Amino acid sequence: MIRDITLGQYYNRESVIHFLDPRVKLVATLVFLMSLFISTNIFAYAFATLFLAMAIMLCKVPLSFILRGLKSLILLLLISVVFNLFLTPGETILSFGILHITREGLIIAIKMAIRLVYLVIGSSILTLTTTPSKLTDGLEKGLSFLKAFRVPVAEIALMMSIALRFIPILIEETEKIMNAQSSRGADFDKGSIVDKAKSLVPLLVPLFVSAFRRANDLAIAMEARCYSDSVSRTKLKPLAYKGIDYITYVILFLYIMLIIFTRYIKIDVGIM
């Protein structure tokens, strides 16, 4: 289960999306996530599905690897679907005793499930195709206009980059600790919920100690290299837009306009 978390991991490939400017990929992810929340009918979700499928195909990351990240989402997905199915008032279409599934609840549950799944996949594609250093440069460059309002853009970008970089490290550390505890007789799968919660204590304590130790080592390393937020840093490879980046911006504009246009389509196509 720990290894199934793909968010924050980088998958090295030579693909069109890998070669895109990180600012373009950040904007593309933001546009895609916005489109999910303004989608209102089956046409919008169809276009979003097509857009996501093209991104998966172009990034050349195995679909099985991308879908691994959904395993950690199953519990949240089930809770969201069940609550919307049975707790949304409306026209009853199916009953189980005192529980009723309504047409409105079914519509909301389907939309919520699609949004959660697509949100995780879309965010995973961003991190799978962008190294933490490029992601930091993209955030810092893309949000540079906020410096006029005295927003510490460089520090915010660095913190987000470090957070993403530490995800796979902490996953690996957790797996090592679990293996070490299992070899000493610890069992993380059996027993009641309370027993499982208690069994996590020997896992969480050394994990937090390791995380704080790594954070301290990182701070010492940054100080040793004279890192300062008051000094403007130079880049070995400054970001520069290429032709494919401008083409991508045009595609993103057409995509979001298409999603907005679908909001005005008034046609009954079933439950959506």
N, C-alpha and C positions, 0 to 999 in steps of 0.2 A: 504493500500500500504506500509506503514511504517513497519508493522509487517511481510511483505512478505520477508524482507531482512534476509536471513539465514546465510550469511557469518559472521563469528566471534562468532556465537552461538555454545554452546556445548550441545549435546544431549546425556544424560547419558543412556548407554546401556551396557550390557555384551555381547560383540561380539569379534570375532577374530581380527578385525581391531582396536577396542578400546584397546585391550591388546598388540598391536604391539608397538615396541619402536618408539618414535616420530621421531627419525632420519630416520627410515625405511619409515615412512609415508611421511616425507618431500622429500626423494629421490623418492618415488613412485609417488608423485604428480608432481615433476619436470620431471621425465621420461615420465609420461603420457602427460603432456603439450608439451614436446618436440616431442612426437610421433604425436601429432595433426598437428604440423607445418612441419613435414617432410613427412606426408602422401600425396600421390600423386594419388591414385586410389581407387576404390570402395573396394578392398580387404583390404587395410590398414584401411579404416574407419570401415569396418566390424569387424576387429580384435579389434579396439579401442572401438567399441560399446560393444563387448563381454567382454572386460576387464572392462569397466565401469559398465556394468550390474552385473558382478561378485562382484565388489567392493560394489555396492549398496546392493546386496543380503547379503553379509557377514557382513556389518556394522550394519544391523538390524534397520536402521533408516527408518521410513515410507517414501515410495516414494513420497507421496503427500506432505510431509514436505520438502523434498529435492527440489521438483519442484516448491515450493512456491517462491524460490529465483529467478526463471526465470521471474516472473511477473515484477520485476523492470528492466529487461533487454529488454522488448518487444519493447520500443521506439528505443533504440540503434540498436536492431536487425532489425527492419523495415527500419530504415534509411540506414543501411549497405546493406541490400538486395536490396532495391530500387535503390540506387546509382550504385551498381554493375550491376544490371539488365539493366538499361537504359543508362549508361555512358561507358560501356565497348565496344570498337569497335570489329567487327568481322562479322560472318555470321548471317544475320537476319533470325529469325525464326518466329517472330510475330511483327506486327506493330499496333500502335495506333496513327494515324495522324503523327505528327513529331517525336513521340517516337518510338524507336525500341528496341526490346528484342533480343539480340544476343545469339548464342549458347555458346560462350566463357563467356559472362556475366552471363548466367544461371548457368554454371559450377562453376564460381567463387562465385556467390551468395550462392549456395548450400553449398559449402565448407566453406565459411565464417560463415554461419549460424550454421553449425554443430560445427565448432571450438569454436564459442562464447558460445553456449549452453553447450558443453562438458567441456569447460574451467571453467565455473561457477559451474557446478555440481561437477567436480573433486576437485576444490578448496574448495567447501562447505563441501565435505566429510572429507577433512583434518581437518577443524575447528570443524565440528560436532562430530568428534571422538577423539579430542585431547583437553585437558584442556589448558588454556593459560600458566599455570606454566610449564606443560610438553613440550609445544611447545617452550617456552623460553629455557628450559634445552636442548632440542633437537637441536635448532639453535646454542646455545653456544657450545655444545659439538661437533656438526658436523662441525662447522666452526673454531674450535680451532686451526687448522693448520695456519690460517691467523694471529694468534698472533705473529708468527715469523716475519711478515712484519709490525708489530706495528699497526695492524687494531684493533680498539676497539670492539671486537666481543661481549663481554658481554653487552656493552651499546647498540649496534645495536639490539641484541636479545631482550633486555629489552624494547626498544622503539617499536619494532614490536609487542611484546606481549601486551604492554599497549594499542597500537592502536587497536589491535583486541579485547581486553577486553572492550574497551570503545564503540565499535560499538553497542552491545545490550543495553548498558547503555544510550547512546545518542538516540537510537531508542525509548526506553521507555520514556525518558525525552521529546522527540519531541511529542510523542503521548499525554502525559499529558498536554503539552502546547497547542496543537491543541484542545484538549477537553475543556480546560479552555477558550481559545479564542472563540470557537464555542458557548459555553454557554453565552458568552457576545455579540453574534450576528455576529461574524466573519464568512465569507463564503469563503472556499478555492477552491470551485469547479465551481462556476458560473462566468460568465463574459468572456471578451476577454483575450488574453494572457497577455496583459499589466495589466489588472485588477488583474489577478491571481498573477502576479509578485509583484504587490503592496500589495496584501493581505498576501504575505509571510514575509513582513517586520516585522509585530508584532510577527511573529513566530521565525524569525532568530535572532533578537536582544536578547530576553531572552535565546534562546538556546546557543548563543555564551557566554553570561554572565555566564550561568550555567556551560558550558564546561571549561571556564577559572577558575571558582571557584573550580571545581572538580580537575583540574590540580594543582592549588595552594595547595589544601588540600593534594593531593597525594605527592607533593614535601615536604611539612611540615612533613608528616608522614614518608617519607623516611629519612629525616634528623634526626627526633627524634629517629629512629632506627639505626642511625649511618651508613647509607648506604654510601659506598664510592667505586668509580671505581678503586682505587688503592689497594684494599684489595681483596685477593682471597676468594671467598665465598665457603662454604661447602654445601653439599646437604644432605637433610634428607634421600632421596631415590636416590642414585646414579644410573645413567642409566647403564644397562648391557644387552647385547644381549642374546637372548634365541634362542632355536632351530628354532622356527617358524620365527624368524627374518631372519636367514640365508636362510631358504627355500624361503622366500619372495624375498630376493635379487636375488636368482637363477631364480625365476619366472619373475622378472623385467628384468633381463638380456635376458632371452629367448624372452620376449615380444618385447623389443626394437630391437633385432636381427631379429625378424619376421617382424616388421614394415619396417626395412631397406631392408630386402629381397624383400618385395612387390614393392619396387621402381624399381626393375629390371624386373618386370612382364610386358611385353609389349603385351597387348591384348585389343582390342576395345570392351568394354562392355557398349555401350550406351554413355550417356553424361558424365559419370565419367571417 
